[in-house]
Amino acid sequence: MPESVEQWWARRQWSKGEAVPYPVGRYRSDWERYPVLIRQYHPDLNHGITLTQVPPAADVYLVWECDSGHRFVATPGEQRARPAGTRRRSVWCPQCAEAAAPRPVRAPESEPEPDAGMHRCGHARDPRRIEADPDDDRCYLCRRLDSEALTREQLVTMAAPGSRVAVSAENGTTGKYSWQCDAGHPSFQASIEHILGGRRCPICRHARAGADRVPVGEAFVSRWAPAPASAAEPELKRRLAARLDVDLGKNAVRVAKPFHTHLEVWPDILIPELKVAIEYDTTGRHGLEHVGPRETSDRRKDRLLRAVGWEVVRVRAGKLQPIGPYDVAAGSVTEALVDRILARLGEIRGELFVAAYRR
């Protein structure tokens, strides 16, 4: 159970038998990767305790103040995990995030039409679609179930384990349900209408557009790969191309297990001849990149690459700490950085093997 910073500090003083249980700077390296949180934390709001005296995993309520002046209470774990999947600076503050994406206001429900309601089969009535075929008294969904490639039994079979029966009357045809493909990929959410209309597992759909054409562990050119996030990545690729006679045109690697909704990953730079991926990591403009949940995603991507025979070299810029055995720290893209990367390649694949590709 989280406690106030005063109670937490007093308890640590008693348990350690010291007036200062955690000296200033003790956890500096753990907080350096979160520049936004460093700005939001003020010792005068937290009993005079500095952020470098607070363990990142401490179960304590701290007071934070964002750049807009909003004050709020959150534990270190809650604040470090706050960015989630968004890229706005406001996500570090719950009040700014609420203002940036206000909840939609629902309009008052209109009076139902005389013929609105439920069919005898239990599905929601849609008068406009029924009028398209007045001689058939079955509801629209029942007609689709009988005419589409999927039968009612097949539709129910696709329901993910633990979910309720796919054909349910509670939400009609618009409710979303959990589905599972034959390949056993993680379940996905979709309405019955989308399933009947041909929308299936997103992992399978994306794989058919690229990853299914190559064997596991092979590099290829993917249409799904995002554009470079900064100018540093193309510059690093240019400098490596001037030093190594390798093909740097691939942008994806086929992996054995899904990474989010794809069977491929997209490192910044790929060297297929050496089976080494190079990533250039910074905290980004708003201090959101490669920290918190995104660092967890980076670690998972690295594990998937290593599982198919690749190794990863991450260039960790700024205050980002290494997360892999071959990571290097750097402030900018220079020839000295390229030399360090080439040395890492020699450690991974052997100096003689890498020398064969030097220009």
N, C-alpha and C positions, 0 to 999 in steps of 0.2 A: 504494500500500500504506500503510494508516494506521500511524503511529508514535506512540510515547509522547509525552506533552506535553513532557517534558524534552528529548527528541531533536528534536522539532519546533521548540521555542523556540530551541534552540542553532543549528539549521540556519538559521532565519530571521535570527538575529543575525549569522551569518556571511554570508549572501547579501545582507543590507541594510547590513552594516558598521556596525550600531548596537547599543548595549546594550539598547535598548528598541525593537524593530522596530515594534510597534504600541502607541501610547500608550493610557493608560487612558481609556475613553470613546469610543474610535474607532468601535466597532460598537454603541454603546448603542441607537441607533434601530432596529437590526436585531433586537435581543433584547427590546426593550420589549414586544413583542406576545406574549411567552411568559412570563407571570408565574410559571407553575409551574416552568419551567426555571431561572428566576432564583433561586427558592427552593432548587432541588435542587443548584445549583452552589455549591461552596465553594472559594475560592482556596487555602486551606490544604491541600486535597487535590490541588491541581493546580499544584505548584511555585510558588505565590504569584501565579499569573497570574489576573487577573480575567476574567470572562466577556466584558466589553466590549472586551477585547484579542484575542478569538478571532474570526476571520472565520466567519460561519455556514457557509461552504462548505469550511472547512479539513478536510483529511483527517488528523485527529489523534484519538487516543483520550483522552477526558477521563473523570475520575472524578466520578460523581454520587451524591447521597444523597437518597433520597425522605423524605417526612415521617414514614414509619414506621421510618426508620433503616437501610433497605437500601442498601448501596453496590454500584454496578455500573459497568461501563465501556462507553461508547458514543461514537461520533463525533457532532459537532453535527448532521449530516444524519440519522443514525439516530434521534436523540432528537427532532428536530423533526417527523419523519414518524411517530413512534410512535403517536399517537392513532388513526389510521386511521378506521374507521367506527364506533367505539364511543364512548360518552359517559360512561364511568366515569373518575373521577379516577385510579384505580389504573393506567390504561393507560400513564401516563407512566413507570411503574416495571415492568420485566419480572417481578420477583418478586411484586409485589402483583397484577399481572395474572394470573399463574399461580395464585395463591391464590384470586382472585376467581372464576376460571373453570377449575377443575381438570379435567384430562383424564379422560374416562370410563374406568372400569375394565371391561374386557370379561370377561364370565362364561365359564367353561370351556365349550368346545363339547361338546354332547351327542352321544351315539352316533347315527349316522344310522339311520333306519328301514330295514327290509329292502328296501322298494321305492323308497328314495330314490336319486337319481343323475341321470343324463342320459337324455333320450329319444334315439332314433336320429337325430332331426333335429338334435340338438346343444343344444337348449334345456333349461334346468333343469326337473326333474320336480317337479310339485306334485300329490301324490296326491289331496288333498281336491277340487281342481278337476276332476281327471280323473273322479272318481266321480260328478260331476254329470251326465256324459254317457257312460255305460259303453259304449255302442254305437259311439262314435267313438274310434278308437285314436290320433288325432292329439293332440299336446300342446295345452295351453291357449293358448299364444301363437300356434301355427299356426292354431288355429280362429279366434282374434281377428283375425289378419291376413287371413283369408279372408272374415270376416263384416263387419268394420268398413269405413268409407268409404275408409280408406287401404289400398292394396294393398301387397304387399311391395316392389314396385318404387318406389312413391311414398314409402314409408318410407325406403328407402335414398337416394332423391333428396334428401330433406330433410336428410340428414347434412351437417353443415357441412364446407366444404373443409378438408382436412388431417386430419379425424377418421377413425377406423377405421370399417369397415362397421357400419351401425346395428344390424343383426340379428346379434349376436355371441353365441356360446355361452359366452364366458368368465365373464360375470356373470349369465347367465340374463336374466330380465325385470327385475331390480332394479338393474342397473348403470346409471350415468348417462352419457349421451353428449352430444356437441355437435351442435346442430341449427341450421339456418338457414331463415328463412321466405322466401317468394317476394319479399317487399318488400326483401330484402337487409339487414335490420336486423342489428345485432351478434348473433353466435351466443349461444345460451343452453343451459343444462344441464338435461336431463330424462331420465327413464327411458323405456323403450319403453312401459311400462304407462301412463304419464302422456300420452304422445303419442297412443296408441290411445284413451285415455279422453277425448280432446278438448282437452287442455292444449296450446296452441300458443305462438307467440311472445308473451312478456309485453308487449312494446311494442305489438303489434297489439291484444292483448286490452285493455290500458288505453286505447288510442286509441279503440276502439269504444265505450267508456263515456263519451266526452266529446270528445276532441280531433278525432276524425274528423268531427264535426258542424259544425265551424267552419273557415274558410279560414286559411291560414298568416298569422300576424301579428295575428290578431284576439284580443281579450280576451274571456273568458267565465267562467262559474261552473263550477268543477270539483269533483267529489266527492273527488278525490284530494288536494286541497290540505290541508296540515297546519294545525293550529290555531296561533295566534300563540305564539311561544316565550317572550314576556315581556309585561309590562303596558305597556312603552314603545311597542310598535308600535300597539296600539289608541289609545293616548293621542295619538301623532303623527297618526294618521289622523283622530281627532276634531278636532284643531286645524287640520289642513289643510281638512277639510270646512267649518269655520267661516270659512275665508278664500277658498275656491274653490267656485264653483258647478259642480261636476263629479260624475260618477258614480264613487264609490269602492267599489261593490259587487262588482266583478269580482275574481277571485283567481287567474286563470291566463292565460297567453298561449300560443297554439299556435305551436310552432316548427317549422322545416323538418327538423331533424335530431334524433335521439333525445338526450335528457338522462337518463342512466342508463337506466331502463326505461320512460320516458314520452316522448311527443311534445309535452310541455307543460312550462312552468316556472311556479313559484309565488312571485313576488316578494311582499314584505310589503305594499306598497301599489301599486296600479295607477291611473294617470290615463289612461284610453283616449282622451279628447279631445286630449291632448297627446302620446300614445304615449310616456310616460315612466314608468319603474318606479322606486320608491323602496325601498331596503333599509336596515334598521337593524341594524348589526353590532356585536356585543360579543364578548369572549372567553368569556363564559358563566361559570357558577358554578365550574367546574373548570378554566377556562383552555383549553378544548378547541375552542370554536367559532371558525370563520373564521380558523384558523391551520393551517399545514402543508398536508396534503392537502385540507382543506376550503377553504382559500383558492384552491387550484388549481381546485376545483369551482366556486367563486364566479366565477372568471375565465372559465371555460367557459360558465357560464350567461349572463354578460354578453355574451360573443361571440355566442351564439345569439340573444339579444334584439336586438342591434345588426344582426345579419344579416337580421332581418325588419322593420327599420324603427323599432325602439324605441331609446330611450336610457336609461341607468341613472344614478341619483344614489344613492350609498351614504353613509349617515351612519356614520362610523367612530368608535365610542366607545372610551374608554380610550386605550390605546397603539397601536391598530391604525392602520397607515399607509394612505394612499389607494392604491387599485389602479386607479382610473379617472380620466378627465380632469375629472369634475364632482363628485367625492367631497368631502364636508365632514367636518371633525372636530368632535366634540361630546362633552360629558360627560353631558348629560341632555336631556330634551325640554322646551324652553322656547319662548316666542314669538320669542326671538332666533334660535333654530334654524329655526323656520318661515320667518322673514324670509330667512335665508340660502338655504333650499331654494327659495323663490319667486324669489330672485335667480338661482339656477342654472337654474330653468325658463325665465326670461327669456333667459339666455345660450343655451339649447338651442333654443327655439322662437321667440324674439323677444319683446321686451317688449310690443309692441302686441297680439300674439296672446294672450299670457298675461293681459294686462289685461282682455281681453274676458270672461274667466271669473272675475275677482275679484268678490267680494261687496261 
